Amino acid sequence: MSEATLAAPWWKRGVIYQIYPRSFADSNGDGIGDLAGIAARLDHVASLGVDAIWLSPIFPSPMADFGYDVADYTGVEPMFGDLAAFDRLLAAVHARGLRLLLDFVPNHSSTEHPWFVESRSSRDNPKRDWYIWRDPAPGGGLPNNWISDMGGPAWELDPVTGQYYLHTFLKEQADLNWRNPAVAQAMTDVMRFWLDRGVDGFRIDVLWHIVKAEGLPDNPANPDWREGLAEKLRVLQHHSTDQPEAHAFTRQFRQLADSYGDTALVGEIFLPRDRLMRWYGTEAEPGVHLPFNFELIENPWDRDTLAALIAGYDAAIPDHGWPNWVIGSHDAARIAARIGERQARVAAMLLLTLRGTPTLYQGDEIGIGTVDIPPHRIRDPQDLRQPGMGLGRDRSRTPMAWDASSNAGFSTVEPWLPLHPDWRTRNVAAQEEDPASMLRLYRRLLAARRASPALSLGRMTLREAAPDILAYERQHGDERLLVVLNLGSEPREVTLPGATRPGRIIVATGTRDMFDGTIDADEAYVVELLA
Ligand code: GLC
């Protein structure tokens, strides 16, 4: 690694890899992945060439939302292992020079969390105010018009005490009351618990939701809502999200993380670009290191859209901030399902050559595409609550395929979700052997990025090019590279920026190693620019 690269913090120069623990590797034959399974497959993660792992929740959970309903913030779900297994995994991760981020879920706990069990037991329980309880509206009915992100009202009536509690997600996920200092203290202690154990930071779940407007006023109706859109879009979440106090908490999380040294906080925040940028905080009072940027997931896949969003996003980053990019997650549709396998290779090139920290989602490195989940195997509560609307997340949570043995080497028994249909040929072992595979492309890309300060840290300048061609320059010191991506299905000509001539092609989606002024359909490459 060059000196320039070494001087930058790992979360700027590095690449994050998301593991969804239920679906990575099952070591104990229950059809569900676990920590020992992850530990046994760390060679794969290390051989990719990523820098950090983000683990989706591993805490004790009734699994109503597959771990995002936490019943104990400082334990490990028995189906995943125990604290000793976690410590072994963390040590193994660190021994490979990798970092580990846990998923911190501050907005809500499981209704089976002892805090909520106490809270709901009576109106005068000391923990009553740890959650958001309200009387029915005068004359009966819901306290306000807020809608759950999973569909239906965001309120559940508790018959024992006659009040409603707020749940932004499932009724099994009660919103914590961050306006109560005892809650903020207890949750800060949770972060400290894991930081003391040695974790390198957190991905923070639905961070923009954690504080609600005083008085819980009705949200305004969304004038653009129409039949067929998810129910949560009926209202604009003006009063239920993105409150100033949430930024203040974020600054405190950052101070705590910084006091542990080389850590990183990644915030899950879905907001328009200008409001997203505020989550970087200011130079004097920074917010999260990386507020997730979902623009590549949320927008159409064409040259003009991508060029505009890349330029706009990059220009909007505050001076003290650092960009980041995402093309897949356990919530979004698989990139290869959305744009096809050939363009998914172009997307891999884009993700790993843009300016900013990439987050890679497990399974995308073998190009898992469309998976039709038969109705009787649907497990995602969001899908079950609003059927037929295409909101299902199971299709991106299917198990990793390791080899062509039974159950793809994921488990000795049938996995909790079905495998992708072509797992016998689309698996890690098969792709290891095939130089043209997606896996080998990801490895080449990650190696190229690691070897190149221009790719990991350099400036980025978009270049005009032919239709369907997205082109940008990356530059650091004397190193100048041109990234050329063909988002279309026709070959094109490529001209180099004035006063430059081509050097080597340092990485390509195919086998090209010489620049000849052309690019094939669905091809992408990075070429050196010489003066
Ligand atoms: C986040 C998670 C998602 C979960 C939700 C509620 O968006 O990524 O999987 O359902 O938060 O915790």
Boltz pocket constraint, residues with backbone or C-beta under 6 A from the ligand:
constraints:
  - pocket:
      binder: B
      contacts: [[A, 65], [A, 68], [A, 69], [A, 105], [A, 169], [A, 205], [A, 206], [A, 268], [A, 330], [A, 331]]
      max_distance: 6.0
